[in-house]
C-alpha cells in the first residue's frame, strides 16, 4: 500500500478551475487527480527529432543555452 503525504500548495489563478473540474469529472479525490497528473507529466517524453543521426531535444524557448564553453566548463569540473 502506498503512503500518502498531506501538503499545501499554491496554484496559479488560471489553473484553479481546471484543478477543481478535473477530479469532479473523474469521480476521484483532488489528491488522486494531482498524483495522476504529476505521474503523466513526468512520463511524457519530450519532443525530439533526429538530425544526421543525432537525437535533438526540443527545449522551451526560455531554456538556457548550452554552449561549447559551458560543456567544456562542466567537463573540467568532472576531472
N, C-alpha and C positions, 0 to 999 in steps of 0.2 A: 504494500500500500504506500502511496506517495504521501509525504508530509506536506502540509500547507503552511505558507508564511503569510501572516497578516501584514499589510503595509498601507501606507497612504501615498498618493501621488498627485501631482499637479498636471492637468491636461490643458492643452491649448483650447481656446473657446470654440474653434471650428470643429474640434473632434468630439466634444461632449455629446452633441445629438447623435452622432454615429455610435458612440460607445453605449449610449442608452438603448438605441434601437437594435443593435446587433444581437445582444443576448435575448432580448424580448422576442425577436423573430425566430430564434432557435430554441427557445424554452430552456435556456441554461442560465446559470448564475453569471454575474459580471466577472467574477474571478476565473471561472471556466472559460469564458469568452476571451478574456485578456490572455490567459495562458495559451489557448489555441492560436490566437493571432500572433503572439510572440513566437511560438514554435514555427508557424507558417512563414513568418518573416525571416527567421534565421535559416530556414532550409531552402529558400528560393535561390537558385543560382543567379549570380549576377550576369548581366548581358556581356557576351564575348563575341569576338569574330577572329578568324584565322587569317593572318597576312603573311605570305611567304613561309608558311609552316609554323609560324609563331602565334600563340594564342594571345590576343589583345583584350584586356578588360576595359569595358566602357565605364568610366567613373563619372560621378556627378560633376557638373561644371565648376562647383566651388571646392573641389578637391585640390589639395596642394600638389604642385608639380613635382614629379620625381625626375631629377636631373642626373646626369652622369657624375657631377660633383657630389651630389647628395649620396649616391650609391658608393662612390669612392670613399667618402667620409664614413659611411656605415661599415664598409669593408675594412677600413683602418681600425675601427673600434673592435672588430672581431679578432684582430691579430694580437 
